[in-house]
Amino acid sequence: MSRAVQCHMHSGLDMSRDTVAYLSSFTKAERDRRGTCVGTWAPGCFRQAVLVIRWFLDSTRVRQLARDNSLSGPTCYRYLHEGTAALSAQAPTLEQAVQCRRRSAACT
């Protein structure tokens, strides 16, 4: 059973640790792809994942996310953009979605 993790003491947003770890694996892979050195990003992959999830689920303003993570506004936007790009890269293309739908329709 997965434990709930409190994103930030002021956010009031609960989610499973597994959810955050799942997204953080994508941000880690993106950092590896780009050749980013370990320790050069202030929030780290896990905290970046929390930042992205809070933005999507809680509509937390970037100014608040930046403050909560001790980031400047532009840096917070960059981390948010990189996190959403890593997440969206996992989405299927339209062609893949159509093929999947055709396969599932053939099974029913």
Secondary structure, DSSP 8 states (H G I E B T S, - for coil): ---EEES-TTT--EEEHHHHHHHHHHHHHHHHHHT--TT-SSSHHHHHHHHHHHHHHH---HHHHHHHTT--HHHHHHHHHHHHHHHHTTS--HHHHHHHHHHHHHH-
